[in-house]
């Protein structure tokens, strides 16, 4: 396939890299890649900070916190922890005698979270451009508080995502299948594909199902019951029996991204945010 530019070729061909060569990242190369994050598009206040992690002992602590056996955390020459940072701007406002409510504002949180991810993706693209590879570790939500303690984050600083980065070991893997333009791009207004079109597109991406072992069926059934009640559990069990296997949706939302477990700690996350100095989920006591 012809590409109109080298940047577009990189973006079309990108794949996550989980195995890294022993070759260290040259300081000038790392500096150039990090500078791409510093110069990323932002709402204006650059409410993010990046913690560079190269120490073996620190990587081991993060690996142990994660608990998923994601060895790329250990093997990557550099791990980058992207943090939403309201603390720096709060200090500035205080030093300049200005009113500040960003920690208590959903609007500020919304824009700032976008800025963090834009910064991270700018670094990912820059890394690819110089021959490096990377992979996101999104499961930091399991250990927000431990990360904040490990890296001495003050109130107003919160970890968002971890990125492992280094030179790929061996050949780069091929990109994973993605949903195509007809499903993802909506020209002019939102367009609902037909059931047949939607199923065909997503099934092509995720493939077939997995064996319906008793353990798997019971796990999916339990998640279904907790989310939708007994009637929905009966429906799901009947579908599995009819299919003779777990389809991809049942596997993903019943076993991998468990639909019940993904919502059971919502209040706990809000408490964690509040401990970190963020109170946008509560009314602000403005004075008349």
N, C-alpha and C positions, 0 to 999 in steps of 0.2 A: 504494500500500500504506500502510495506517495503521500508525503506530509508537506504542508506549506512552509514549515519551519522546524528547526531542530528542537525547539522548546515543545512544540506540539507532538513531535515524535516521542520525546521523553515522557510526556504526560499520557499519551495513548499506550505506551509500552510499560508503564510503571507497574512493579510488583513489589510486595513486601519482602524484605530480606531478613531471614532469621538466623542465617549462619554467616559468620564473618571471618575474614582472613586475619592472621596475626599482625598484619601490617598496621602500624599506628597511623592515625590521621595527622598529616603534617600541620604544624601550628598555623601557617599562613592559609592553608586550605580551610581549616576549621574556623579561623577568624572570618574568612570571606563568607562562609556558609552562615555563621551566626549573624553577620552583618545584614544578610538578606532578611533575617527575622526582625532585626532592629528597624529596618526600612520598610517593613510590611505595611499594607494599608491599615489604617486605624481610624476610629471615630474621632481622634484628635488627642486624647490624653495618654495614649500608649499604656493602658492599665494592665501591663503584664510584666513578668520577670521570668528569666530562664536560668535554671540552676544546672550547671555542667557537672557531670559526675564521672570521674575517671578512677576513683579510688576503689580497689578491689573489695575491701572490707565493707564499704558503703553499698556497693552493688549487691554483695551477699545479703546484707540486711534487707534490701528492697526485695530481692528474690525470695527470701524467707517470708516476708510479709505477704507477697503475692500468692504464694502457695499453689500456683498452677503449673509449676515446672517449666516456666518460660525461660529457658537457658540463655536466650538472646540477651536478657538483662545482664547476665554475667559475662558473656562472650563479646559483646559489642565494645569496641575501644572507648566509646563515649555514649553515655546515657544523658538525655536532656529532660529535665522536668519543667514543664511549662505551667506557670502559676498565674492566676488572676491576682493582680496587685493593686488594691485600693490604698494600701498603707502609705505608699510613696506620695501619692497626690494629697492624702489627708495631712501628712506632715507639711507639704508645701503650702496648702491652704492655711494651716495654723500659723506657719512662719510668716505668711503674708496677710494675716488677719482677715481671712475670707471665710464665708459660711460654707460648710461642707456636709452633705448628707448622702454621698454616693454609696456608703455601706448599707444604708437603709432604703435605697431606691431600686425597685425592680427595673426601671428603665435603664439605669446605669449598669446594673448587673447584666442585663440582656445584651447591651452594646459591648460591654467589656468582655463577656464570654466569647462573643463573636471575634473580637480582636485577638484573643488568645489563640483561637483555632486558626485564624488567618495567618498569624505569626508562625505557628507550627507548620502549616502547610507550605508557607514560603520557604522555610528551611528544608522541608522535604524535597521540594522541587530544586532548590539550589544544590542540595546534596547529590541528587541524581545527575545534575548537570556537570559535576566534577568527578563523576565515577563512583561516588559513594552509594550506599543503599541504606534503607531504614525500615523500621516497623513500629507502629504505634502500640502502646500498652495502655488500653483504656480502663483496665480493671482497678485503677487506683482508688475508685470509690469504695473498695473493700477496706482500705487502710488510710483514709484521709488523715485521721488524727495522728497516726503513727508517723506519716510522712511530715506532717507539720512539726511534730516534736523532733524528728531526726534532723530536719534542716532548719530548726530554730526560727520558724516563721512567726512573725508578729501578727496581732489582730489585723485583719484586712488583707491578708495574703492567704491564698487557697490553691492547692494543687488541682490541676485540670487533667493533664495527660502526660504520659511518659513516652519518650521516643528513644529507641535504640538505633545507633548509627555507626557505620564502619564500611570498610571495603568488602564487597561480597566474596564469599568463599566459593570458588568454582563458577560455573555459568549462572547467570541470572535466571530465575524461574520465569516462565511465561505468565502474563497477567491472568488473573482469575476472570471467569465469565462475569459479565455485568448485564443488567437489564439494558435493553436497547433504547434507541431514540424514541421509538413509537410508544413506549411506556413511560419514559422519564420526562421527555420534553413535551410541553403542552403549548401549542401555538395559539396565542391570543387569549385563551381562557382554559380553565381546567376541563379536561376531557376524560370521561369514564370509558375505559376499554370494555369490551364485552367480557363476560365471565370466561368464555373460551379463550379470548386473546390474553387475558390476565393470567389464567392458569398455564397456558402454553409458554408464556414468557418467563414466568417465575420458575416453573418446573424445569425449563431448559437451563436456567441459571443454577439451580440447586440440585438438579438430578433427581433420581428416584428415592425411595424410602430405605428403611433398614428393617432388619428382621424383628418381628414382633415377639420378643422374648417376654416371659411372664414379668420379669423385673421391669422392663421398659414399659409394658402396657400398664402396669400398676402405677408407675411414676407419672405417666401421662394422664391416667384416669384420676389420680389424686389431684394433680394440678388443675384438671378440668373441673373437678368437683368444687375445689376451693374458689375457683374463679367464677364458675357459672352455675353451681348447684348440682343436685343429683340428676335432674332431667338432662342437663348438658353432658354430664358424665356418661349417661346411658347412650346418648347420641354419639359421643366420641368412641365408646367401646364398640358400638354397632358398626361404625365406619371402619374401624380397625379390623373387625371380624370380616367385613365384606371385602376389604382390600386384600387381606392376608398379610399385611405388613404395616409399618408406620410410614405414612407419607412424609415428605420433607417438612411440611408445616408443623405436623405433630411432633416430629423429631426436634425441630428448632425451638418451638415455643413450649413443648412439653418436657424436653430433656436438656437442651443446651441453654437457651435463654428462658429459663423457667418462668412462665407467665405469673405464677403465684408468688414465687420468691422475689421477683423483680419489683413488686409493689409492697411487700410486707414491711419494708423498713423505710418507707417514705417519711414518716414522722421522725425517725432516727436521723435521717439526713438533714432535715430542717434543724434539729437540735445541734448537729455537728456544725452547720453553718453559723448558727447563733453563737456557739462557743468560739468560733473564729472571728466574731465581730460583725457578722452580716445579719441584718434584721429586716430585710425588705419584705418578708412574708408577714410582717406585722404592721399595723397602722403607726404612722409617725406622729408624735405629739407636737404638732405645729402650734405655735402661739399666735394669737390674734394681734 
